[in-house]
Amino acid sequence: MLFGSINHQSLHVKIAIIGMVSNTSDNLKSVNARHWVAVAIPCFNEAPALPQVINEWRNALPEAEILVFDNNSTDGSGQIAQSLGVRVVSVTRQGKGFVVRAMFAELADRDAVVMADGDGTYPAIAVHKLLGPVLSGQADMTVGARVPVAEMGAMSPIRGVGNILIRSAFAVVMGISGGDLLSGYRVFGPKFLREVKLKSKGFEIETEIVCQALAGGYRVVESPVSYLPRVAGTESKLRAVRDGLRILKMMTIQSLRLKPWRIPGALVVLIVALAIVTGSGLLWILAGTAIGVLTVVNRKTI
């Protein structure tokens, strides 16, 4: 992992945030207080983008500690970060989930931790509207909801469709919207950092974070941010089929844990719908049996 080469035990950030997120647009206020803020940048072979990304974060939050978490890069990303005065902290277990878990372990004592990918897709200048609600105590986590810059080709059509399908699947298995499930631009507050225990290994980590937020009743604020094209020379590490299946698996596990009747209920509805369309007596028997089983199990668990 990469961290700013400074004495982080004494580092504090004084940030003036104007126009904080609140319940009404006319209830805006300025905050001028001392906070210990870190910017955590996951990094796996992002050498071409790192100088620009680090420079943008230094301009956006000039007194914040910048941490770049190096996940076994082979393109010299760690050396580049060091040459820019950023301390490298290595995460040897491969996968973004391991990186985020390392962030939580390393930075649990901060007032706020900003997480943003190291590929240049998230604008550092947008951080204040995400950081503000956390520092003011209005949110335990904020999420930068991605708005792709269409004319610049920030998000491929395949990834765009994939995001829609994943969000739709989440709504089905959880019964609610999880917002931008896969956004890598988030700010975590101290309560979330210290209480949430993550277990994911790969790109399903963001989905687990959303489910943990829902399960724990944490306050979440989402704000739109521009989603930019990757810096030239970098490439996405996400693999649509492999990682999509892992994300769906995470949704299913969390649904069965948090809303155990959601998936069985959806299957019963599907069987009933098919029975109506086809007129199949077998399907009607199957639907009735399933409803009976669910009713009995539900009574035993009450």
HUKATA-V78013 format. One record per helix or strand. SS is the DSSP state (hx for helix, st for strand). FROM is the first residue (numbers start at 1). TO is the last residue. If there is no record, write none. Layout:
# HUKATA-V78013
ss->{SS;SS}
from->{FROM;FROM}
to->{TO;TO}
This chain:
# HUKATA-V78013
ss->{st;st;st;st;hx;st;hx;st;hx;st;st;hx;st;hx;hx;st;hx;hx;st;hx;hx;hx}
from->{2;13;30;37;47;65;77;86;96;112;122;124;141;150;157;186;190;205;220;240;260;281}
to->{4;18;35;43;60;70;83;90;106;115;122;135;148;152;174;189;195;216;227;258;278;301}
